[in-house]
């Protein structure tokens, strides 16, 4: 476990700029696009998906300076990263709801349109009360204006783009709020990926990686607090589910049993969603179209990264995010019945299960990372980083990466016998 601990230290979030080498994709798409009326079938190569999206909204693509890896983003749609790929003819890693794209965009916003990196804001206020309060969806106010207008382009290069948006609105029709949200989106060079993972990545392993730097500034007349609206900044990525597929959630301490983990991790449903505990500190969360479920990892238990193993695409995805060294700087709250819990989620994973609203859409995994803020003074700013790294290789290469990053063996992930 000493080796695992060393790598965990190396994975503590680095703040910096970055940039990649490439190869061929994990599999080729020789088929022509499959159309369902005016809707594109979801299983399409990257460039076909990007061309289709481009019929509905202007798309900007960022490219690795040393290869063909790329990402596609839409400034008009929440400045979100829609999808990424090792090269133009390769797999599209972002989950996209093409039916909704065809039917609704660009008239209205819905986060379930998909995308690998999208940001939203949630305010919560209780005037006259200075106690601990919730920042969840049922007890907060979402900054809807963030979702319905374009981000302004500030700067663009081949591998990096900066966009920003200013908002003035009323929270619950009562509190005037003004803010500026800036998003710096960067594609990470293949040669730099090892620096962010803390281990050597074999040259034969292909990679596409990117990050979002989200900077929120209070431009209004009031300090953000429980009286004038505490705020939570959240970044969500959505990925198509294949089988076999499993999410790996490192925990920041050892647990004796899965039952002990269950007492800390919150989940939707009657039973813990088929999870297993590996080496006493890795929670393996199975994914599939019949396993609709959601788990929430509290601040006290979460590390600042997770992994997603996709056996079909032969891909290991690593998601890293910023996390304060002390919980006191954040305000990660959770409403539970009639009580407000201080140790709320800083990481949420949702397995959609089978999608009922569209025959052309496959299940997705939604990974949301949180940067709740207790208070923010006038003119002050707060940051949240969210990084996505897709690694593609053969079975032996992925097994070695799993061992180095999670101290877990591929055989353990494929073991169906339980804990």
C-alpha positions, 0 to 999 in steps of 0.5 A: 500500500506504500506504493499506492500512497505515494501515487495518491500524493502524486495525484494531489491536484496540480494547478498548471497548464498542460499539453500530447502524442497520439496513435490510432483509435481503440476501434474504427467505425467503418459504418455510415451514420445511422439516422433516425428521422432527423436524429443521429444514432448515438454510436458514431465516431467523433467527427460524425458527431461533431459535424451533426452538432455543428448543424445546430450550434457553432463548434470549436475544436481544440487539438493536441499540439503533438497529435490528432487528439481533440475536443469539441466545445460549444460556447453557446451551450454553457461553454461545455465540452461536448466530446473528445477523441484520440483522433477524428475517426476515433471513438467519441467519449462524451455521452450526447442525447442526439434526440434532444439536440434535434428537438430542443436546441438551441431554444432551451437548456437541459443538462441531460443533453450531455457533454463531458464537462459542463458547469452550473451554479447553485445558491442557497439562502436563509435570510436572518439565519446564520446556521448551517444550511443545505446546498442541494437541488431541493433547497437552493436556487439554480442560476438558470441564466447561466444555461440559456445564453452564450459565453463570450470568447476572450482568447483562443489558440490551437490547444486552449480557449478562454470564455466568460459570462456575466450574470445579473439576476434575482435569487428567488425574486428577492436578492439581487446577485451579480457574478462573472464566470470564466472558463479556461479550457485546455487540451493536455499534451500526451507528453504531459499526461504522466505528470498529472497521473504521477506514474509513467505512461507507456508510449504505446498507450494512447491518450486524450486529456483536457481540463476546465479551470472555472473561476467565479467572481462576486461582482455584486454589492453583497457578500455571498453568505447564508443571508445573501446566498451561499453558492455551490459550483459544480462540474458534470461529465457524462459518458456512455455506458458499455459492458463490462464497465466499472467506476473506481472510487478511491477512499481516503482511509481504509475500511474493514468491510463494505458495510462500513463504507455503506454507513458513510456513502449515500445512495439512491435505491433500496440496496447498495448498488452492487458495489465491492470493496477492493483492498479496503479503500477502493469502492468498485461501482458496477455500471450497466443499463439495468443498474440505475443508481446513484452514490454520493461520496462525502467530503470526509471520505473522498480523494480528488480523483476517480477511475472508470474502466471500460472493457469494451473500448479498452479505455481507462478514464481518470477524472481529477478535481480540486479539493480544499485541504481543509473542509472548513474552507468549503461548505459541502452540505447535504439535507437529510430529512429535517437535518442539515449535514455538514459532511455533504457530497463533494462527488456524485456518480449517477448510473442512468440505467436504461433510458426510456425517453428515446430509442436512440440513446444508450445509458450514461454515467454522470460524474459531478464534482463540487466546489461548495463555497461558504462565503465570498466577499465583494470582488472576490473569486473562487476556483474549481478545476475538473480534469478528464484523461482517457487512456487507451491500450491493450489489456496488459497495459491497462492492467498495469495502469490500474495497478499503478494508480489504484493498486487494483488488478484487472482480474479483481474488477472482472470478478463477479463473486463479490467482495 
